[in-house]
């Protein structure tokens, strides 16, 4: 065995928090902690919603923090900035990449300037006049409306015809003051995980088949509400393109450790990038662990590998 394989780490699993995805985060954290303990590592679970959690991190003598916080306060660069100030290594992307990926508007801007194919989009701000006709001209009669800074499809709506647009935007504004509206692309939903720091690799393509119209909150987290098909049922060329754009998106945003890029393979075979997740779910129904398993990486090994990546010089 190599030294890396025999090293035992002291890991703080940061979980819970105060975002709309708190319950999912707790579940993720529990499974990550259990996986690391099964590998012989010393794990302390810390709920960042609890008073004094910063002291527990600073006093714990941890080798690394495994961030299992979803949504705001976890994926948006804030906890990453805190850990930077505390001098604690952590799993996943840094402050800037986390903030960019969490902000769907900013990440779309980066995709566009990096020539990464992404559906046409419009951004609207709370309090500004709403030009429905202009939006329809820009993105078409069918669209997807999303809060700029939420995860797990919270506040997301599919607009089937222009008459539904205002209500969908109003729903998204319940969760954020900035809303993204992008052209709806019919096709196969494919997600691709990426692992690594300097040397990155794409995991096998994974096709998502939700029971609902799209991969919403229930589809993500309720067992049986979606199917994962590996490899995705797309052409070889499309699968290779999904992996290529996932690597390109990971690089464009400056991600490290891991990411998961969601794409749509259109009915014409064209691949479009929708968004990048820097802290993918790690529950029994999650996508990245499934794709890693298909690549021969068991869940405990995946968690340990991510801890090792967090300790590399980047």
Order of alpha helices (4+ residues) and beta strands (2+ residues): alpha-beta-alpha-beta-alpha-beta-alpha-alpha-alpha-beta-alpha-beta-beta-alpha-beta-beta-beta-beta-alpha-beta-alpha-beta-beta-alpha-alpha
